Amino acid sequence: MKNSLVITNLYVETKDGKKILSGVSLTVKKGEIHAIMGPNGGGKSTLAQALMGHPGYLITNGKIELNGTNITPLTPDKKAKLGLFLGFQYPVEVTGVNFGSFLRMAINENKKSGEKKLSPIAFRNELSESAKELKFRDDITKRSLNEGFSGGEKKKAEILQMVLLHPEFAILDEPDSGLDVDALRYIANTIQNINYKFGLLLITHYQRLLHYIKPDFVHILVKGKIVKSGSAKLAEEVEKSGYEKYASNL
């Protein structure tokens, strides 16, 4: 299906055979925001990692299609070139890798054949504008990737990468964890102001983020299964009653 990220009957387990996801199916179309909510250990982060191709997880059944192409067996770099992006829950620090150089290289590597690569000057201009929106300090591009960044800066760095890479579909794994209200607002505003149509899969525990970014659909993931889907009102219901009633039915 064109203009869609389609997950069909996905079963995932760890390398040591622990089963985590059991038949997850979901379709995200361009222009839609889908929120995945659920308790700890329900499989939310595993879903994100498996979609991007983390080698620590095995897809034992089902498939992932991006714009009609089966990307299930592809490596993360090939998935990224086809337009998939993952924002990590816990971004790692990479000593010695300059953040600005990393971003420009990532952008240029993702360019399609025949597309002009960004020069250092053109890149700096584009980066400066996006960094201002996220209220980054002026020296952000001179530092090593995520090294010495606060929790909020690391999450904002993930969003900055997403904005500059222009993915067709983005998965954000708990972008709200560890953020204060101001950082959360900056991130939400940046996502909402992206000026092209893309599909977004937001993974979160709480409805707090969804006060700023209203999803088109909400899905409850418990014990590796999507047990309920609905509109943004479902997130409000969860905020009041929690996840216990969904877990007790499995």
QUINORHU-V698568 format. One line per field, one symbol per residue. ss: DSSP state (H for helix, E for strand, - for the rest). A space follows every 50 residues. Layout:
ss: ???
//
This chain:
ss: ---EEEEEEEEEEE----EEEEEEEEEEE---EEEEE------HHHHHHH HH----EEEEEEEEEE--EE-----HHHHHH--EEEE------EEEEEHH HHHHHHHHH----------HHHHHHHHHHHHHH------HHH-EE----- HHHHHHHHHHHHHHH---EEEEE-------HHHHHHHHHHHH------EE EEEE----HHH-----EEEEEE--EEEEEE--HHHHHHHHH--HHHHH--
//
